[in-house]
Amino acid sequence: MDTQSPRAVLISGCSSGIGHALARDLGRRGFRVLATARQAADVEKLSAEGLSCRRLDLDDSGSIAAGAQWALEQSAGNFYALINNGAYGQPGAVEDLSRDALREQFETNVFGTQELTNLLLPELRRRRRGRIVQVSSVLGFVCLPWRGAYNASKYALEALSDTMRMELRGSGVFVSLVEPGPISTRFGINSLRAFDKHLRPQDSVHRDVYESLRANLKNMQRRRFSLPPESVVAPVVHALSATAPRIRYRVTVPTHVFAALKRILPAAALDRMLSNSGGAPVR
Ligand SMILES: NC(=O)c1ccc[n+]([C@@H]2O[C@H](COP(=O)([O-])OP(=O)(O)OC[C@H]3O[C@@H](n4cnc5c(N)ncnc54)[C@H](OP(=O)(O)O)[C@@H]3O)[C@@H](O)[C@H]2O)c1
């Protein structure tokens, strides 16, 4: 075992946004970054930036297995952490979501993510140390209208994380959740793809809302209280490096505010407040 080699960290979803910011930054902090992206063109782009990169599509078990294997091979015996970052948001009122739309949302954000985790956990357990950092969301603990699929997927990620953390007690492996609010990335634009794929606004009782929802998704990068993707780096570094990492890292003002409101407000009052945020979502 080579304990001199840098600690290797696999990151999913590095083509843009938070994953890209983490991939660029963690190398400068002494980690061996193993960046992954869903599309071949992005792997080429990231490789050209000097990153060790390969394809990993969370919707494809073969790609996940090959990505996990590659990570272990590249780690020179020092595989240390997995950052589960890759995800997308399926917009739409719950009553408009088909089984396929929900299934696809869970395939990426939950099932593929957990499959990757389960393939890498044995190595972390064997080494008796390691970190799993789950990029969740403020929508992992409060819900917004028109975001049911994404909300459900992040709640599921939170539940799996909380459970794993207990099951991993004493193993040397720690699970942390990072819960960003609005971050200026391509997330909104990417959500439009899912919107167009699965929603038929003209057939929906929510068609008026969908017009403003579409506009909001296009302008998501300019939302109030948005922070740049680099704002997620410091909490992730803490989760990777601290002797006692935190269970939850809340990033952005809306995340802190909603966490506090959830503790103090009656559910009906919180519903009223969140309902008013639904058209101009605070993620
Ligand atoms: N932006 C926000 O306001 C915000 C707030 C809270 C939480 N988050 C969370 O932060 C994380 C990163 O999102 P972001 O804001 O940086 O958005 P982003 O720029 O859209 O990045 C999302 C990344 O996930 C990747 N991805 C999507 N489907 C995938 C799949 N099947 N397999 C592998 N990778 C896949 C995307 O790849 P492609 O480019 O190929 O689609 C992209 O690299 C996500 O977990 C998101 O839920 C974001």
The ligand as a Gaussian input file, in Angstrom:
#p B3LYP/6-31G(d) Opt

LIG

0 1
 N      -27.236000      25.009000      -8.821000
 C      -27.967000      25.001000      -7.727000
 O      -28.655000      25.991000      -7.444000
 C      -27.967000      23.807000      -6.813000
 C      -28.592000      23.951000      -5.573000
 C      -28.620000      22.865000      -4.697000
 C      -28.034000      21.693000      -5.054000
 N      -27.428000      21.569000      -6.269000
 C      -26.818000      20.286000      -6.580000
 O      -25.468000      20.497000      -6.970000
 C      -25.037000      19.422000      -7.805000
 C      -24.348000      19.976000      -9.029000
 O      -25.263000      20.744000      -9.783000
 P      -24.836000      22.097000     -10.511000
 O      -25.586000      23.189000      -9.872000
 O      -23.369000      22.203000     -10.606000
 O      -25.537000      21.897000     -11.937000
 P      -24.940000      21.551000     -13.378000
 O      -24.011000      22.613000     -13.816000
 O      -26.140000      21.229000     -14.205000
 O      -24.079000      20.230000     -13.107000
 C      -24.699000      18.983000     -12.928000
 C      -23.725000      17.917000     -13.320000
 O      -24.373000      16.643000     -13.155000
 C      -24.156000      15.925000     -14.347000
 N      -25.114000      14.867000     -14.611000
 C      -26.421000      14.955000     -14.938000
 N      -26.909000      13.745000     -15.223000
 C      -25.877000      12.870000     -15.073000
 C      -25.724000      11.474000     -15.255000
 N      -26.735000      10.693000     -15.681000
 N      -24.521000      10.907000     -15.028000
 C      -23.455000      11.650000     -14.615000
 N      -23.533000      12.978000     -14.461000
 C      -24.733000      13.579000     -14.678000
 C      -24.185000      16.971000     -15.443000
 O      -23.662000      16.435000     -16.654000
 P      -24.132000      16.975000     -18.110000
 O      -23.448000      18.287000     -18.312000
 O      -23.668000      15.915000     -19.034000
 O      -25.635000      17.091000     -18.059000
 C      -23.311000      18.022000     -14.794000
 O      -21.961000      17.676000     -14.914000
 C      -26.286000      18.599000      -8.101000
 O      -26.308000      17.480000      -7.237000
 C      -27.417000      19.540000      -7.748000
 O      -28.578000      18.833000      -7.389000
 C      -27.388000      22.597000      -7.152000

